[in-house]
Amino acid sequence: MTGTDVTAVDPIPKPTAVDVIVVGYGPVGMVAAALLGRAGHRVLVLERYAGLYNLPRAASFDDETMRTLARLGVAEELLPKVRVQSTYEWRNGKGDLLIEQSFAENGRSGWAEWNMMYQPDLEEALDSVCRSMPEVEVRHSQTVVGLEQTEGRVRVTVEGSKTREKVEARYVLGCDGGNSFVRSALGVELHDYGFSEPWMVCDFRFRRPAEVPCALQLGDPLSPTSIISLGPAHHRFSFMLDSVDDFETERDPQRIWKRVASHLTPDDADLIRVATYTFRSLVAEEWRRGRVLLAGDAAHQMPPFLGQGMCSGFRDAQNIAFKLDLVLRGRAPDNILDTYQSEREPHVRAVTEKGIALGHLQTLRDPEQAAERDRTLLARRAESAAPEPTRFPDLLNGLFTRGMGAGRGQLSVQGVVDDGTRRDRLDQVVGGGFHLLVDEEHLAALENGRLLDELARVGVRVVVPGERAAMHAQAAVVQDTDGIYRAWLAELDCSAVVVRPDFYVYGTASGSDAVTALAAELLDAIRGNITAQGTGTSA
């Protein structure tokens, strides 16, 4: 036992049994618990802190993350508390613009592509969701100190202030951060990219409106600096340190106010937090061992220059949740969970490597190297002054169709639709789960083959985005109000698209025969006849 007097703890009672134990109640653990609870599974969350962490760490999230939050019913609540940001500037010490990234106000997922936020607001919203679900139990002040797998179960030893007990679950999710106990207990090693930098993070709460850059990376060799909005009421200044040992000197409030004097004064804002972080780039070698899976910072850590750390954890949670749902319902074999790492790890590594590359650009300390960087990037901007869009890779291997349909593995498009009674984004109108979007012309092929009945039986929502809403017993015939889906189908040159519950494209098809084949293959996959692409596993 870790730091606990054996005589001070109560005897171990008979183990509590649930479907899933989530270790860690940060945003990733909250989302995983909420998604699984919403699917009807019994979830126990174990968190070592006595309450919510209540301190800002992540500063932003993207449209894909907002799509997840909308599915959980908190997007509208959070909208007034976030700041939508359209550009991200990278400047040198002289103030010259080196890189300008652009973000759409309405992105691929139907929400703004970049949202600046104060993390405690997000955690409060997600906590309310979890606590509203009878399927989810959250226990604070519970430190996990032991983990053992038996046939068909995982047994977790947990200690409170004066208690010690064992709890059991069919699966365990380690969402317990960069210093993950779960990862250590499994003996999983980390791949280290070697990017490790000490920074001092200073958070402010506004007292009055102030003119401050909302998204700026300042590549000044004398003092690399990051200035980021934390939503309407808060702001963050981060300063690279020569050594973590400098933090004790540099954290002095007078020194901090001197650093930010060109932007903020004590009349403008209160300094509410000063902390030191070492930005790292680490990826776990294994994300699943038996019935235990790692997610979020427990599985990977990346530098913050793309604002994708928490977003990547949310993608993990979505990926795990829909596959665990199939397994727990007996619809899919256990080895579908092997596709989690094969899908997510290449995506995480690509985002991490992009963040490292940007981080190296911003944090050059040698004046000559920085000057050469400036010349290169300024010349590039002279060739094209248009802001650079930010794009992330598709998923490559895992649970997808065996065919080579265009768009497979892409993040799906979401548009506004109208079903005759409600106009909203598609997810809010037709709900979650698997979606089969098919054009009106090819709906008949599914009807004739009686596939609509079978799809409905396993919970697949068939959606027909057309010119107008109409009544149909087994499909949602909705008006494609802005033509988003017509344009997407035309771009993919297809008649139908299957979208997985985590928003990624399972497969596409063109023509009646191909549409029925796609539907039949989806049914096979959901019923357990799964072939995992690129993992060497099959059912």
C-alpha positions as CSV (number, residue, x, y, z in Angstrom):
1,M,0.0,0.0,0.0
2,T,1.2,3.5,-0.8
3,G,1.9,5.6,2.2
4,T,-1.0,4.2,4.2
5,D,-0.9,2.7,7.7
6,V,-2.3,-0.9,7.5
7,T,-3.9,-0.5,10.9
8,A,-5.8,2.6,9.8
9,V,-7.8,0.9,7.0
10,D,-11.0,-1.2,7.2
11,P,-11.1,-4.8,6.0
12,I,-11.6,-5.4,2.3
13,P,-15.3,-6.0,1.6
14,K,-16.6,-8.2,-1.2
15,P,-15.7,-6.6,-4.5
16,T,-18.1,-4.2,-6.2
17,A,-18.8,-5.3,-9.8
18,V,-19.6,-2.9,-12.7
19,D,-19.1,-3.0,-16.5
20,V,-16.3,-0.4,-16.7
21,I,-14.1,1.3,-14.2
22,V,-12.7,4.7,-15.3
23,V,-9.6,5.7,-13.4
24,G,-9.3,9.5,-13.4
25,Y,-11.9,12.2,-13.5
26,G,-10.4,14.8,-15.7
27,P,-12.1,15.8,-19.0
28,V,-11.1,12.6,-20.8
29,G,-12.3,10.4,-18.0
30,M,-15.5,12.4,-17.7
31,V,-16.3,12.0,-21.5
32,A,-15.5,8.3,-21.5
33,A,-17.8,7.8,-18.4
34,A,-20.6,9.9,-19.9
35,L,-20.5,8.1,-23.3
36,L,-20.6,4.7,-21.7
37,G,-23.2,5.7,-19.2
38,R,-25.4,7.2,-21.9
39,A,-25.1,3.8,-23.7
40,G,-26.6,2.1,-20.6
41,H,-23.5,0.6,-19.1
42,R,-22.6,0.7,-15.4
43,V,-19.6,2.8,-14.9
44,L,-17.6,3.5,-11.7
45,V,-15.2,6.5,-11.8
46,L,-12.3,6.6,-9.3
47,E,-10.6,9.9,-8.7
48,R,-7.8,10.5,-6.2
49,Y,-8.6,14.2,-5.7
50,A,-11.3,15.3,-3.2
51,G,-13.1,17.3,-5.9
52,L,-12.8,18.7,-9.4
53,Y,-9.3,19.8,-10.2
54,N,-10.7,23.3,-10.8
55,L,-7.5,24.7,-12.4
56,P,-7.0,25.5,-16.1
57,R,-4.7,23.3,-18.0
58,A,-6.0,22.9,-21.6
59,A,-6.8,26.2,-23.2
60,S,-8.7,25.3,-26.4
61,F,-10.7,22.7,-28.3
62,D,-11.7,22.1,-31.9
63,D,-15.0,21.5,-33.7
64,E,-14.7,17.8,-33.4
65,T,-14.5,18.1,-29.7
66,M,-17.5,20.5,-29.7
67,R,-19.4,17.8,-31.6
68,T,-18.7,15.4,-28.8
69,L,-19.9,18.0,-26.2
70,A,-23.0,18.6,-28.3
71,R,-23.7,14.9,-28.2
72,L,-23.5,15.0,-24.4
73,G,-25.8,18.0,-24.3
74,V,-23.5,20.7,-23.0
75,A,-22.4,22.6,-26.2
76,E,-25.0,25.3,-26.0
77,E,-24.3,25.8,-22.3
78,L,-20.6,26.3,-23.1
79,L,-21.0,28.6,-26.1
80,P,-21.2,31.9,-24.0
81,K,-18.2,30.8,-22.1
82,V,-15.8,30.2,-25.0
83,R,-14.1,32.6,-27.4
84,V,-14.2,31.6,-31.1
85,Q,-10.8,32.2,-32.6
86,S,-10.3,32.5,-36.4
87,T,-6.5,33.0,-36.6
88,Y,-3.3,31.9,-34.9
89,E,-0.2,34.0,-35.3
90,W,3.4,33.1,-35.1
91,R,5.7,36.2,-34.9
92,N,9.4,36.8,-34.4
93,G,11.0,39.0,-31.7
94,K,10.6,42.0,-34.0
95,G,6.9,41.4,-34.4
96,D,7.1,40.2,-38.1
97,L,4.3,37.7,-39.0
98,L,6.0,34.4,-39.8
99,I,3.0,32.0,-39.9
100,E,-0.7,32.7,-39.8
101,Q,-3.0,29.7,-39.4
102,S,-6.7,30.1,-40.2
103,F,-9.8,28.4,-38.5
104,A,-13.3,28.4,-40.0
105,E,-16.2,29.7,-38.0
106,N,-18.1,26.7,-39.2
107,G,-15.8,23.7,-39.6
108,R,-16.2,20.2,-40.9
109,S,-18.0,19.0,-37.8
110,G,-20.5,21.9,-37.9
111,W,-19.0,24.0,-35.2
112,A,-16.3,26.6,-35.0
113,E,-12.9,25.1,-35.6
114,W,-11.1,26.7,-32.7
115,N,-12.7,27.5,-29.3
116,M,-10.7,29.1,-26.5
117,M,-11.9,28.1,-23.0
118,Y,-11.4,28.2,-19.3
119,Q,-11.1,24.5,-18.4
120,P,-13.0,24.6,-15.0
121,D,-16.1,25.7,-17.0
122,L,-15.8,22.6,-19.2
123,E,-15.3,20.3,-16.2
124,E,-18.3,21.7,-14.4
125,A,-20.5,21.0,-17.4
126,L,-19.2,17.5,-17.9
127,D,-19.4,16.7,-14.2
128,S,-23.1,17.7,-14.3
129,V,-23.7,15.3,-17.2
130,C,-22.0,12.4,-15.3
131,R,-23.9,13.0,-12.1
132,S,-27.2,13.2,-13.9
133,M,-26.8,9.6,-15.0
134,P,-27.8,6.8,-12.7
135,E,-25.5,4.4,-14.6
136,V,-22.4,6.5,-13.6
137,E,-21.0,6.6,-10.0
138,V,-18.2,9.0,-9.3
139,R,-16.1,8.5,-6.2
140,H,-13.6,11.2,-5.1
141,S,-10.7,10.7,-2.7
142,Q,-10.2,7.2,-4.0
143,T,-6.6,6.3,-5.0
144,V,-6.1,3.2,-7.1
145,V,-3.1,1.3,-5.7
146,G,-3.5,-2.2,-7.3
147,L,-4.6,-3.7,-10.5
148,E,-4.9,-7.4,-11.4
149,Q,-6.6,-9.1,-14.3
150,T,-8.4,-12.4,-13.9
151,E,-10.4,-14.4,-16.5
152,G,-13.1,-12.1,-17.8
153,R,-12.6,-9.4,-15.1
154,V,-10.2,-6.7,-13.8
155,R,-9.9,-6.3,-10.1
156,V,-8.8,-2.9,-8.8
157,T,-7.6,-2.1,-5.3
158,V,-8.6,1.4,-4.1
159,E,-7.8,3.3,-1.0
160,G,-9.7,6.2,0.7
161,S,-8.6,8.1,3.7
162,K,-9.6,5.2,6.0
163,T,-10.8,2.5,3.7
164,R,-9.4,0.0,1.4
165,E,-11.5,-2.1,-1.0
166,K,-11.5,-4.1,-4.2
167,V,-13.8,-3.3,-7.1
168,E,-14.3,-5.3,-10.2
169,A,-15.2,-4.6,-13.8
170,R,-15.2,-6.2,-17.2
171,Y,-12.9,-3.4,-18.4
172,V,-10.8,-0.6,-17.0
173,L,-9.9,2.7,-18.7
174,G,-6.8,4.4,-17.5
175,C,-7.5,8.1,-17.9
176,D,-5.3,9.1,-15.0
177,G,-2.9,11.5,-16.7
178,G,0.7,11.7,-17.5
179,N,1.8,10.1,-14.3
180,S,-0.7,7.3,-14.8
181,F,-0.8,4.6,-12.1
182,V,-2.6,2.3,-14.5
183,R,0.1,2.6,-17.2
184,S,2.8,2.0,-14.6
185,A,0.9,-1.0,-13.1
186,L,0.7,-2.5,-16.6
187,G,4.4,-2.0,-17.1
188,V,3.9,-0.1,-20.4
189,E,6.9,1.8,-21.7
190,L,6.8,5.2,-23.2
191,H,8.3,6.3,-26.5
192,D,10.0,9.7,-25.9
193,Y,10.4,12.0,-28.9
194,G,13.0,13.9,-26.9
195,F,11.1,17.2,-27.0
196,S,11.2,18.5,-23.4
197,E,11.0,22.2,-22.5
198,P,10.4,23.9,-19.1
199,W,7.8,26.7,-19.2
200,M,6.2,29.1,-16.7
201,V,2.4,29.4,-17.2
202,C,0.7,32.6,-15.8
203,D,-3.1,32.8,-15.8
204,F,-5.0,36.0,-15.4
205,R,-8.7,36.9,-14.8
206,F,-9.8,40.2,-16.4
207,R,-11.1,43.0,-14.2
208,R,-12.0,45.1,-17.3
209,P,-11.7,44.8,-21.1
210,A,-8.1,44.9,-22.3
211,E,-6.4,44.7,-25.7
212,V,-4.4,41.5,-25.6
213,P,-3.4,39.1,-28.4
214,C,-5.8,36.1,-28.3
215,A,-3.6,33.5,-30.1
216,L,0.1,34.5,-30.5
217,Q,3.3,32.5,-30.4
218,L,6.3,34.8,-30.1
219,G,9.5,33.3,-31.4
220,D,11.9,35.7,-29.7
221,P,15.3,34.0,-29.0
222,L,15.6,36.1,-25.8
223,S,12.3,34.9,-24.4
224,P,10.0,32.6,-26.4
225,T,6.5,33.5,-25.3
226,S,2.9,32.2,-25.8
227,I,-0.2,34.4,-25.3
228,I,-3.5,32.6,-25.4
229,S,-7.1,33.4,-24.6
230,L,-8.8,31.2,-22.0
231,G,-12.3,32.4,-23.0
232,P,-13.9,35.8,-22.5
233,A,-12.8,36.2,-18.8
234,H,-9.3,34.7,-18.6
235,H,-6.0,34.9,-20.4
236,R,-2.7,33.0,-20.3
237,F,0.9,34.1,-20.8
238,S,3.5,31.4,-20.9
239,F,7.3,32.0,-20.9
240,M,10.0,29.5,-21.8
241,L,12.5,29.0,-19.0
242,D,16.2,28.4,-19.4
243,S,15.9,25.7,-16.7
244,V,13.1,24.5,-14.4
245,D,15.3,25.8,-11.5
246,D,14.6,29.3,-12.7
247,F,10.9,29.0,-11.8
248,E,11.3,29.9,-8.1
249,T,12.9,33.3,-9.1
250,E,10.7,34.0,-12.2
251,R,7.4,33.2,-10.4
252,D,7.7,36.4,-8.3
253,P,4.5,38.5,-9.1
254,Q,6.5,41.7,-9.6
255,R,8.7,40.0,-12.2
256,I,5.6,38.6,-14.0
257,W,3.8,41.9,-14.1
258,K,7.0,43.4,-15.6
259,R,7.0,40.7,-18.3
260,V,3.4,41.4,-19.3
261,A,3.4,45.2,-18.8
262,S,3.1,45.9,-22.6
263,H,-0.3,44.1,-22.5
264,L,-1.7,44.0,-19.0
265,T,-1.5,46.0,-15.7
266,P,-2.9,45.1,-12.3
267,D,-5.8,47.4,-13.0
268,D,-6.7,45.3,-16.0
269,A,-6.5,41.8,-14.5
270,D,-5.7,39.7,-11.4
271,L,-2.9,37.2,-11.5
272,I,-4.7,34.0,-10.4
273,R,-2.2,31.2,-11.0
274,V,1.5,30.7,-11.7
275,A,2.7,27.2,-12.5
276,T,5.6,25.4,-14.2
277,Y,5.2,22.7,-16.8
278,T,7.6,20.7,-18.8
279,F,6.2,20.3,-22.3
280,R,6.9,16.7,-23.3
281,S,6.3,14.4,-26.3
282,L,5.6,10.9,-25.2
283,V,3.5,8.0,-26.7
284,A,2.8,4.7,-24.8
285,E,4.1,1.6,-26.6
286,E,0.8,-0.3,-25.8
287,W,-2.6,1.3,-25.3
288,R,-4.3,-1.9,-24.5
289,R,-3.2,-4.8,-22.4
290,G,-6.0,-7.4,-21.9
291,R,-9.0,-5.7,-20.4
292,V,-7.3,-2.5,-19.6
293,L,-7.0,0.4,-22.0
294,L,-5.2,3.8,-21.7
295,A,-6.6,7.1,-23.0
296,G,-5.6,10.7,-23.0
297,D,-2.4,11.8,-21.3
298,A,-2.0,8.2,-19.9
299,A,-1.5,7.1,-23.5
300,H,0.2,10.1,-25.0
301,Q,1.5,13.6,-24.2
302,M,2.2,16.3,-26.8
303,P,3.5,19.9,-26.7
304,P,0.7,22.4,-26.7
305,F,1.5,24.3,-29.9
306,L,-1.5,22.9,-31.8
307,G,-3.9,22.9,-28.9
308,Q,-4.6,19.2,-29.5
309,G,-3.8,17.4,-26.2
310,M,-7.3,17.3,-24.7
311,C,-8.9,17.0,-28.2
312,S,-6.8,13.9,-28.8
313,G,-8.0,12.4,-25.5
314,F,-11.6,13.1,-26.5
315,R,-11.0,11.2,-29.7
316,D,-9.7,8.3,-27.7
317,A,-12.8,8.3,-25.5
318,Q,-15.1,8.3,-28.5
319,N,-13.2,5.5,-30.2
320,I,-13.1,3.3,-27.1
321,A,-16.7,4.0,-26.0
322,F,-18.5,2.9,-29.2
323,K,-16.3,-0.3,-29.5
324,L,-16.8,-1.2,-25.8
325,D,-20.5,-0.6,-26.3
326,L,-20.6,-3.3,-29.0
327,V,-18.5,-5.7,-26.9
328,L,-20.5,-5.2,-23.7
329,R,-23.7,-5.8,-25.6
330,G,-22.3,-9.0,-27.1
331,R,-22.5,-7.6,-30.6
332,A,-18.8,-7.7,-31.3
333,P,-15.8,-9.8,-30.2
334,D,-13.3,-8.5,-27.7
335,N,-10.6,-8.2,-30.4
336,I,-12.4,-5.2,-31.9
337,L,-10.7,-3.3,-29.1
338,D,-7.3,-4.0,-30.8
339,T,-8.4,-1.5,-33.5
340,Y,-8.3,1.3,-31.0
341,Q,-4.5,1.7,-31.0
342,S,-4.1,0.9,-34.7
343,E,-6.5,3.7,-35.5
344,R,-5.6,6.3,-32.9
345,E,-1.8,6.0,-32.6
346,P,-0.8,7.1,-36.1
347,H,-3.2,10.0,-35.8
348,V,-1.7,11.0,-32.4
349,R,1.9,10.6,-33.7
350,A,1.2,12.8,-36.7
351,V,-0.3,15.5,-34.6
352,T,2.5,15.2,-32.0
353,E,5.2,15.5,-34.7
354,K,3.5,18.5,-36.2
355,G,3.4,20.1,-32.8
356,I,7.1,19.4,-32.2
357,A,8.0,20.9,-35.5
358,L,6.2,24.1,-34.7
359,G,7.6,24.1,-31.2
360,H,11.1,23.9,-32.5
361,L,10.4,26.8,-34.8
362,Q,9.1,28.9,-32.0
363,T,11.7,28.1,-29.3
364,L,14.9,28.7,-31.2
365,R,17.3,30.4,-28.8
366,D,20.3,30.8,-31.1
367,P,20.0,34.3,-32.8
368,E,21.6,33.2,-36.1
369,Q,19.3,30.1,-36.3
370,A,16.3,32.3,-35.5
371,A,17.3,34.8,-38.2
372,E,17.6,32.0,-40.8
373,R,14.1,30.7,-39.7
374,D,12.7,34.3,-40.1
375,R,14.1,34.6,-43.6
376,T,12.7,31.2,-44.7
377,L,9.2,31.8,-43.3
378,L,9.0,35.4,-44.5
379,A,10.0,34.2,-48.0
380,R,7.3,31.5,-47.9
381,R,4.7,34.1,-46.8
382,A,5.7,36.4,-49.7
383,E,4.8,33.6,-52.1
384,S,1.4,33.0,-50.5
385,A,0.0,35.5,-47.9
386,A,-3.2,33.4,-47.4
387,P,-3.4,31.9,-43.9
388,E,-2.6,28.2,-43.6
389,P,-5.5,26.0,-42.8
390,T,-4.9,23.4,-40.1
391,R,-5.6,19.8,-41.2
392,F,-5.3,16.5,-39.4
393,P,-4.8,13.1,-40.9
394,D,-7.4,10.5,-41.6
395,L,-7.6,7.2,-39.7
396,L,-5.8,4.5,-41.7
397,N,-6.2,1.0,-40.1
398,G,-8.8,-0.6,-38.0
399,L,-12.6,-1.0,-38.2
400,F,-13.5,0.0,-41.7
401,T,-15.0,-1.6,-44.8
402,R,-12.9,-4.1,-46.6
403,G,-13.4,-2.2,-49.9
404,M,-11.5,0.9,-50.9
405,G,-14.4,3.4,-50.9
406,A,-13.4,7.1,-51.2
407,G,-13.3,8.9,-47.9
408,R,-12.8,5.9,-45.7
409,G,-11.2,7.0,-42.4
410,Q,-12.0,10.7,-42.9
411,L,-13.7,12.8,-40.3
412,S,-17.2,13.1,-41.5
413,V,-19.0,16.3,-42.5
414,Q,-21.9,17.6,-40.4
415,G,-24.5,20.0,-41.7
416,V,-27.8,21.5,-40.6
417,V,-30.9,19.5,-41.5
418,D,-34.7,19.9,-41.0
419,D,-36.9,16.8,-40.3
420,G,-40.1,18.8,-40.6
421,T,-40.4,19.5,-36.8
422,R,-36.8,20.6,-36.0
423,R,-33.9,22.3,-37.7
424,D,-30.5,21.7,-36.2
425,R,-27.2,19.9,-36.8
426,L,-27.7,16.3,-37.9
427,D,-26.4,14.7,-34.7
428,Q,-29.0,16.6,-32.7
429,V,-31.8,15.8,-35.0
430,V,-31.3,12.1,-35.6
431,G,-29.1,11.1,-32.5
432,G,-25.9,9.2,-32.2
433,G,-24.8,5.7,-33.2
434,F,-23.9,4.5,-36.7
435,H,-25.4,6.6,-39.5
436,L,-26.0,5.4,-43.1
437,L,-26.5,8.5,-45.2
438,V,-27.9,7.6,-48.6
439,D,-29.3,9.7,-51.5
440,E,-33.0,9.5,-52.3
441,E,-32.3,7.6,-55.5
442,H,-30.7,4.7,-53.8
443,L,-32.9,4.3,-50.7
444,A,-35.1,1.9,-52.7
445,A,-32.2,-0.5,-53.0
446,L,-32.2,-0.9,-49.2
447,E,-35.9,-1.2,-49.1
448,N,-36.1,-3.9,-51.7
449,G,-33.4,-5.9,-50.0
450,R,-35.2,-5.6,-46.6
451,L,-32.0,-4.2,-45.3
452,L,-33.8,-1.2,-43.7
453,D,-35.5,-3.6,-41.2
454,E,-32.2,-5.2,-40.3
455,L,-30.3,-1.9,-40.0
456,A,-33.0,-0.6,-37.7
457,R,-32.9,-3.7,-35.6
458,V,-29.2,-3.1,-34.7
459,G,-29.6,0.6,-34.1
460,V,-28.2,2.0,-37.4
461,R,-29.9,5.3,-38.3
462,V,-30.6,5.6,-42.0
463,V,-30.6,9.2,-43.1
464,V,-31.7,10.6,-46.5
465,P,-30.6,14.2,-46.9
466,G,-32.7,15.6,-49.7
467,E,-34.6,18.6,-51.0
468,R,-37.3,18.4,-48.4
469,A,-38.3,16.5,-45.3
470,A,-40.7,13.6,-45.7
471,M,-42.3,10.8,-43.6
472,H,-40.7,7.4,-43.8
473,A,-41.2,4.4,-41.4
474,Q,-37.5,3.3,-41.3
475,A,-35.4,6.2,-42.5
476,A,-35.0,9.9,-41.5
477,V,-35.8,11.8,-44.7
478,V,-34.5,15.3,-43.9
479,Q,-34.0,18.5,-45.8
480,D,-30.4,19.2,-46.5
481,T,-30.9,22.9,-45.7
482,D,-27.5,24.2,-46.8
483,G,-26.7,21.5,-49.4
484,I,-23.8,20.3,-47.2
485,Y,-24.5,16.6,-47.7
486,R,-25.2,16.9,-51.5
487,A,-21.9,18.6,-51.9
488,W,-20.1,16.0,-49.7
489,L,-21.6,13.0,-51.6
490,A,-20.6,14.7,-54.9
491,E,-17.1,15.3,-53.6
492,L,-16.7,11.6,-52.7
493,D,-18.5,10.6,-55.9
494,C,-20.7,8.2,-54.0
495,S,-24.3,7.4,-53.3
496,A,-24.0,6.4,-49.6
497,V,-21.7,7.0,-46.6
498,V,-21.6,5.1,-43.4
499,V,-20.5,7.2,-40.4
500,R,-19.3,5.5,-37.2
501,P,-20.4,6.7,-33.7
502,D,-17.0,8.5,-33.3
503,F,-17.8,10.6,-36.4
504,Y,-15.3,8.9,-38.8
505,V,-16.3,7.4,-42.1
506,Y,-16.6,3.6,-42.0
507,G,-17.1,3.3,-45.8
508,T,-18.7,4.7,-48.9
509,A,-20.5,3.2,-51.9
510,S,-21.6,4.3,-55.4
511,G,-24.5,2.6,-57.2
512,S,-27.3,0.4,-56.0
513,D,-25.3,-2.9,-55.8
514,A,-22.5,-1.2,-53.9
515,V,-24.9,0.5,-51.5
516,T,-26.6,-2.8,-50.5
517,A,-23.1,-4.4,-50.2
518,L,-22.0,-1.6,-47.9
519,A,-25.1,-2.0,-45.7
520,A,-24.6,-5.8,-45.6
521,E,-21.0,-5.4,-44.6
522,L,-21.9,-2.9,-41.8
523,L,-24.5,-5.4,-40.5
524,D,-21.8,-8.1,-40.5
525,A,-19.4,-5.9,-38.6
526,I,-22.0,-4.9,-36.0
527,R,-23.0,-8.5,-35.5
528,G,-19.5,-9.6,-34.9
529,N,-18.2,-10.7,-38.3
530,I,-15.4,-8.1,-38.1
531,T,-12.2,-7.9,-40.0
532,A,-9.8,-5.4,-38.6
533,Q,-7.7,-3.7,-41.3
534,G,-4.0,-3.6,-40.7
535,T,-4.0,-5.2,-37.2
536,G,-3.7,-8.9,-38.1
537,T,-6.8,-9.6,-36.1
538,S,-10.1,-10.9,-37.3
539,A,-13.2,-12.4,-35.9
